Amino acid sequence: MSQEFVIEAFPRDDQGKGASRRLRREERKIPAIIYGGGKDATPVAIWHNELKKSLENEAFFSHVLTIDLNGKKESVILKDLQRHPYKPILTHADFQRVDKDHEIHVNVPLHFLNEESAPVVKLQGGVVSHNMTEVEVVCLPQNLPEFIEVDLNDVEMDQVVHLSDLKLPEGVRSAALMQGEDHDQPVVSVHKPKGAKADDEEAEGEGEEGGEE
């Protein structure tokens, strides 16, 4: 993990809907909570625009972040984010404390490689269908990957890539597969366009009729 994200936080004593509205309106901050790690939950306030800008970076969601509260720093991950139902405004954030000796559950984005240049797409006209854009992994904080690559270069027509086919970094496990083989969900597949399938079936039917004559 080459990038580092530091979030400036401030103590928050007043709680409740009224206090949260004042915080957002008058101070341009949003309420947040830091919990876990065997410590009491800590209510804090963070700058709205700084968090919003950080969220533009995909890596922010799958990184161990640093919360700086009055000079005291803690390692956390973003666990939940609440947004206004129709305005481009963040309303609340949840951060979970982490330490290097305890595994964490984090959703990591999938990066699909060779999606347009794979032979099955470029030469055979295959259509790629995504079943997932991220996958939940379990690992120690220091092993948390920024993303997981899914190479489509060797995928064949009508092939389905499952969770068990992903190449996870050392020390990283799939949360779903830890529950058993019946949780081996599809990630991505390549198939012929609907029109091409219909043409193939029609051609096969004509071939069979010709054979009967």
C-alpha positions as CSV (number, residue, x, y, z in Angstrom):
1,M,0.0,0.0,0.0
2,S,1.9,3.0,-1.3
3,Q,-0.6,5.7,-0.5
4,E,-1.3,7.2,2.9
5,F,-4.5,8.8,4.0
6,V,-4.6,11.0,7.1
7,I,-8.0,12.3,8.4
8,E,-8.0,15.2,10.8
9,A,-10.7,14.7,13.5
10,F,-12.0,16.9,16.3
11,P,-13.7,15.9,19.6
12,R,-17.5,16.0,19.4
13,D,-19.5,16.4,22.7
14,D,-22.9,17.4,21.4
15,Q,-24.9,14.6,19.9
16,G,-28.3,14.2,18.3
17,K,-29.9,15.3,15.1
18,G,-29.9,19.0,16.0
19,A,-26.2,19.0,16.9
20,S,-25.4,17.1,13.7
21,R,-27.3,19.6,11.6
22,R,-25.5,22.5,13.2
23,L,-22.2,20.8,12.7
24,R,-22.8,20.3,9.0
25,R,-24.3,23.8,8.4
26,E,-22.1,26.0,10.6
27,E,-18.8,24.3,10.7
28,R,-18.8,22.4,7.4
29,K,-18.0,19.2,9.3
30,I,-19.9,15.9,9.6
31,P,-20.3,13.6,12.6
32,A,-18.3,10.4,12.7
33,I,-17.6,7.5,15.1
34,I,-14.5,5.6,15.8
35,Y,-15.1,2.1,17.4
36,G,-13.6,-1.3,18.0
37,G,-10.1,-2.3,19.2
38,G,-11.3,-3.0,22.7
39,K,-11.8,0.7,23.4
40,D,-14.9,2.8,23.9
41,A,-16.6,4.3,20.8
42,T,-15.3,7.9,20.2
43,P,-17.6,10.4,18.6
44,V,-15.7,12.9,16.4
45,A,-16.2,15.5,13.7
46,I,-14.3,15.6,10.4
47,W,-14.1,18.1,7.6
48,H,-16.8,17.3,5.0
49,N,-15.0,18.5,1.9
50,E,-11.7,16.8,2.8
51,L,-13.5,13.5,3.2
52,K,-15.5,14.0,0.1
53,K,-12.3,14.6,-1.9
54,S,-10.6,11.5,-0.4
55,L,-13.5,9.4,-1.5
56,E,-12.8,10.3,-5.1
57,N,-9.7,8.0,-4.8
58,E,-10.7,4.4,-5.1
59,A,-7.8,3.4,-2.9
60,F,-9.4,5.2,0.1
61,F,-12.0,2.4,0.5
62,S,-9.4,-0.4,0.8
63,H,-6.6,1.3,2.8
64,V,-5.8,1.4,6.4
65,L,-6.4,5.1,7.2
66,T,-4.9,7.3,9.9
67,I,-7.2,9.3,12.2
68,D,-5.5,12.3,13.8
69,L,-7.4,13.4,16.8
70,N,-5.7,16.3,18.6
71,G,-2.3,14.8,17.7
72,K,-3.2,11.3,18.8
73,K,-3.2,9.0,15.8
74,E,-5.1,5.7,15.3
75,S,-5.2,3.2,12.5
76,V,-8.7,2.6,11.1
77,I,-10.7,1.4,8.1
78,L,-13.8,3.0,6.7
79,K,-16.7,0.7,7.6
80,D,-19.8,2.7,6.7
81,L,-20.7,6.0,5.0
82,Q,-24.0,7.7,5.0
83,R,-25.1,10.2,2.3
84,H,-28.0,12.6,1.8
85,P,-30.8,10.8,-0.1
86,Y,-30.7,13.3,-3.0
87,K,-28.0,16.0,-2.3
88,P,-24.3,15.4,-2.9
89,I,-23.7,15.7,0.8
90,L,-22.1,13.2,3.2
91,T,-23.9,12.9,6.6
92,H,-22.0,10.4,8.7
93,A,-19.0,8.1,8.7
94,D,-18.1,5.0,10.7
95,F,-14.4,4.1,11.3
96,Q,-13.2,0.8,12.8
97,R,-9.9,0.6,14.7
98,V,-7.4,-1.9,13.5
99,D,-4.2,-3.3,14.9
100,K,-1.5,-5.4,13.1
101,D,-2.2,-8.6,15.1
102,H,-5.9,-8.9,14.2
103,E,-7.5,-9.7,10.9
104,I,-10.0,-7.3,9.3
105,H,-12.8,-7.8,6.8
106,V,-12.7,-5.3,3.9
107,N,-14.3,-4.9,0.5
108,V,-11.6,-4.6,-2.1
109,P,-12.3,-3.4,-5.7
110,L,-11.7,-5.7,-8.6
111,H,-9.6,-4.5,-11.6
112,F,-10.5,-6.4,-14.8
113,L,-7.5,-6.7,-17.1
114,N,-7.5,-7.2,-20.9
115,E,-11.3,-6.7,-20.9
116,E,-11.3,-5.3,-24.5
117,S,-8.2,-7.0,-25.9
118,A,-8.9,-10.6,-24.8
119,P,-9.2,-12.9,-27.9
120,V,-12.6,-14.1,-26.8
121,V,-13.8,-10.5,-27.0
122,K,-11.7,-9.0,-29.8
123,L,-11.8,-11.9,-32.2
124,Q,-14.9,-13.9,-31.2
125,G,-17.2,-11.0,-30.3
126,G,-17.7,-12.2,-26.7
127,V,-19.6,-9.9,-24.3
128,V,-18.3,-9.5,-20.7
129,S,-20.8,-9.6,-17.9
130,H,-19.7,-8.5,-14.4
131,N,-21.3,-10.1,-11.4
132,M,-19.1,-8.3,-8.9
133,T,-17.1,-5.1,-8.8
134,E,-15.5,-5.8,-5.4
135,V,-14.9,-8.7,-3.1
136,E,-14.8,-9.1,0.6
137,V,-11.4,-10.3,1.9
138,V,-10.0,-11.2,5.3
139,C,-6.4,-10.4,6.2
140,L,-4.1,-8.7,8.6
141,P,-4.0,-4.9,8.0
142,Q,-0.4,-5.0,6.6
143,N,-1.5,-7.5,3.9
144,L,-4.6,-5.5,2.7
145,P,-4.4,-5.2,-1.1
146,E,-5.4,-2.0,-2.8
147,F,-7.2,-4.0,-5.4
148,I,-7.4,-7.5,-6.9
149,E,-6.7,-8.1,-10.6
150,V,-8.9,-10.4,-12.7
151,D,-7.1,-11.2,-16.0
152,L,-9.6,-12.0,-18.8
153,N,-6.9,-12.7,-21.5
154,D,-7.3,-16.5,-21.4
155,V,-11.0,-16.7,-20.6
156,E,-13.0,-18.7,-23.2
157,M,-16.5,-18.2,-24.6
158,D,-19.3,-19.1,-22.0
159,Q,-16.7,-19.4,-19.3
160,V,-17.6,-18.2,-15.8
161,V,-14.8,-16.9,-13.5
162,H,-15.6,-17.7,-9.8
163,L,-14.2,-16.5,-6.5
164,S,-12.1,-19.6,-6.3
165,D,-10.4,-18.6,-9.6
166,L,-9.1,-15.3,-8.3
167,K,-5.4,-15.1,-7.5
168,L,-5.3,-13.5,-4.0
169,P,-2.1,-12.1,-2.5
170,E,-0.3,-14.1,0.2
171,G,-2.1,-13.8,3.5
172,V,-5.4,-12.7,1.9
173,R,-8.5,-15.0,1.9
174,S,-12.0,-14.7,0.4
175,A,-14.6,-14.1,3.2
176,A,-17.2,-16.0,1.2
177,L,-15.1,-19.0,0.5
178,M,-14.3,-19.3,4.2
179,Q,-18.0,-20.2,4.6
180,G,-17.7,-23.2,2.3
181,E,-17.5,-24.2,-1.4
182,D,-21.2,-23.5,-1.9
183,H,-20.4,-19.8,-1.5
184,D,-18.1,-19.9,-4.6
185,Q,-19.9,-17.1,-6.4
186,P,-19.5,-16.0,-10.0
187,V,-17.4,-12.9,-10.5
188,V,-17.4,-12.4,-14.3
189,S,-18.4,-14.3,-17.4
190,V,-18.0,-14.0,-21.2
191,H,-20.8,-15.1,-23.6
192,K,-22.0,-14.5,-27.1
193,P,-24.4,-11.6,-27.9
194,K,-28.0,-12.6,-27.8
195,G,-28.4,-12.1,-31.5
196,A,-25.4,-14.3,-32.3
197,K,-26.9,-17.1,-30.1
198,A,-30.1,-17.0,-32.0
199,D,-28.3,-17.1,-35.4
200,D,-26.3,-20.1,-34.3
201,E,-29.4,-21.9,-33.1
202,E,-31.2,-21.1,-36.4
203,A,-28.2,-22.3,-38.4
204,E,-28.1,-25.5,-36.4
205,G,-31.8,-26.1,-37.1
206,E,-31.4,-25.5,-40.8
207,G,-28.5,-28.0,-40.8
208,E,-30.5,-30.7,-39.1
209,E,-33.4,-30.1,-41.6
210,G,-31.0,-30.4,-44.5
211,G,-29.6,-33.6,-43.2
212,E,-33.1,-35.2,-42.9
213,E,-33.8,-34.5,-46.6
